[in-house]
């Protein structure tokens, strides 16, 4: 299990526990975190689960692959090096404490 903190644009925090093997998108969806729409259900076919990885975590999680990078072009105000799709962030014990910031809105 890993704990992940989602921080809404307003600053409200949601700390959730996630089983290894799931994605950060599934963690947000299953725990009712507002702001993660996940319209494609985790198929990396939209950008409605976009977040900004906290700078302290950017180097600690695997980088985005080409398909995710392409989808981030459609995200609301993407930030190079920080923007990720939560459907592509796999949960392992190594990400315990991960902090993800939600954009003002999803597109």
PASELO-197344 format. One line per 2 residues: number of its first residue (from 0); their letters; for each residue x, y, z of C-alpha. Coordinates in steps of 0.5 Angstrom, whole numbers, always signed. Layout:
BEGIN
NUM> a> X:Y:Z ~ ...
END
This chain:
BEGIN
0> xx> +0:+0:+0 ~ +2:+7:-1
2> xx> -1:+14:+1 ~ -2:+19:-4
4> xx> -4:+26:-3 ~ -8:+30:-8
6> xx> -8:+37:-8 ~ -14:+41:-11
8> xx> -13:+48:-14 ~ -16:+51:-8
10> xx> -11:+48:-4 ~ -15:+42:-1
12> xx> -12:+36:+0 ~ -14:+29:+0
14> xx> -10:+23:+2 ~ -11:+16:+0
16> xx> -9:+9:+1 ~ -7:+6:-6
18> xx> -6:-2:-7 ~ +0:-3:-11
20> xx> -1:-5:-18 ~ -7:+0:-19
22> xx> -6:+7:-22 ~ -6:+14:-19
24> xx> -12:+15:-23 ~ -16:+9:-20
26> xx> -14:+12:-13 ~ -17:+18:-15
28> xx> -23:+15:-18 ~ -24:+10:-12
30> xx> -23:+15:-7 ~ -28:+21:-10
32> xx> -22:+26:-11 ~ -26:+31:-15
34> xx> -22:+34:-21 ~ -20:+27:-24
36> xx> -25:+26:-29 ~ -22:+20:-33
38> xx> -27:+20:-39 ~ -23:+15:-42
40> xx> -22:+10:-36 ~ -15:+10:-36
42> xx> -13:+8:-44 ~ -9:+14:-44
44> xx> -14:+17:-50 ~ -16:+23:-47
46> xx> -12:+28:-42 ~ -18:+29:-36
48> xx> -14:+26:-31 ~ -8:+31:-32
50> xx> -4:+33:-26 ~ +2:+36:-24
52> xx> +7:+32:-20 ~ +10:+35:-14
54> xx> +17:+38:-16 ~ +20:+33:-10
56> xx> +17:+27:-14 ~ +19:+28:-21
58> xx> +26:+25:-21 ~ +23:+19:-17
60> xx> +17:+16:-21 ~ +18:+14:-28
62> xx> +18:+19:-34 ~ +12:+19:-39
64> xx> +12:+15:-45 ~ +11:+18:-52
66> xx> +3:+16:-52 ~ +2:+20:-46
68> xx> +7:+26:-48 ~ +2:+26:-54
70> xx> -4:+26:-50 ~ -1:+32:-45
72> xx> -1:+37:-51 ~ -9:+37:-50
74> xx> -9:+38:-43 ~ -11:+44:-39
76> xx> -4:+49:-38 ~ +1:+43:-38
78> xx> +7:+44:-35 ~ +14:+41:-38
80> xx> +17:+36:-33 ~ +11:+37:-28
82> xx> +5:+35:-32 ~ +3:+27:-32
84> xx> -3:+23:-33 ~ -5:+20:-27
86> xx> -7:+13:-31 ~ +0:+13:-33
88> xx> +3:+13:-26 ~ +3:+6:-23
90> xx> +3:+5:-16 ~ +8:+1:-12
92> xx> +11:+2:-5 ~ +16:+6:-8
94> xx> +11:+12:-9 ~ +9:+12:-2
96> xx> +8:+19:+0 ~ +7:+22:-7
98> xx> +4:+29:-8 ~ +0:+31:-14
100> xx> -3:+37:-16 ~ -9:+38:-20
102> xx> -10:+44:-25 ~ -15:+49:-24
104> xx> -20:+45:-29 ~ -19:+39:-34
106> x> -21:+40:-41
END
